[in-house]
Structures are given as C-alpha cells and as structure tokens.
Amino acid sequence: MGRIIRALVLLAILAFAGLTGYAYLADLKPEQGEVTKPVVLDAN
C-alpha cells in the first residue's frame, strides 16, 4: 500500500512540474482582434 501512495505522490509532483513548465514555456498569448456587433435598441 505504501508503494502505491508513494507512486501517486511522485506522479502528482511530476504532473505539477509538467504543468508549470508548460505554462511558462508554451506560447499562451491570446489572439487580438477587433470585434464589432450591431446593437438594436428598442426605444418605444
């Protein structure tokens, strides 16, 4: 049982390190662009 818990802890640490590395090294810049949407006002 101890081996399973140790393996899960190691897997969680590796997953956290991988996610952190991906967040810092990946190109996560959002695409920028102008958005226009017509608005119909009901002024009765």
C-alpha positions as CSV (number, residue, x, y, z in Angstrom):
1,M,0.0,0.0,0.0
2,G,2.9,2.3,0.7
3,R,4.3,1.9,-2.8
4,I,1.0,2.9,-4.3
5,I,0.8,6.1,-2.3
6,R,4.5,6.9,-3.0
7,A,3.9,6.3,-6.7
8,L,0.8,8.6,-6.7
9,V,2.7,11.3,-4.8
10,L,5.5,11.1,-7.4
11,L,3.0,11.2,-10.3
12,A,1.3,14.3,-8.8
13,I,4.7,16.0,-8.4
14,L,5.7,15.2,-12.0
15,A,2.3,16.4,-13.3
16,F,2.6,19.7,-11.4
17,A,6.1,20.2,-12.7
18,G,5.0,19.5,-16.2
19,L,2.0,21.8,-16.0
20,T,4.2,24.6,-14.6
21,G,6.8,24.1,-17.3
22,Y,4.1,24.2,-20.0
23,A,2.6,27.4,-18.6
24,Y,6.0,29.1,-18.6
25,L,7.3,27.8,-21.8
26,A,4.3,27.5,-24.1
27,D,3.0,30.3,-26.3
28,L,-0.1,31.2,-24.5
29,K,-0.7,34.7,-25.9
30,P,-4.3,35.4,-26.8
31,E,-5.2,36.4,-30.3
32,Q,-6.2,40.0,-30.5
33,G,-8.6,41.5,-32.9
34,E,-11.4,44.0,-33.2
35,V,-14.9,42.7,-32.6
36,T,-18.0,44.6,-33.8
37,K,-21.5,43.6,-33.1
38,P,-24.6,45.6,-34.1
39,V,-27.0,46.5,-31.3
40,V,-30.7,47.1,-31.9
41,L,-32.2,49.4,-29.2
42,D,-35.9,49.2,-28.5
43,A,-36.7,52.9,-27.7
44,N,-40.5,52.8,-27.6
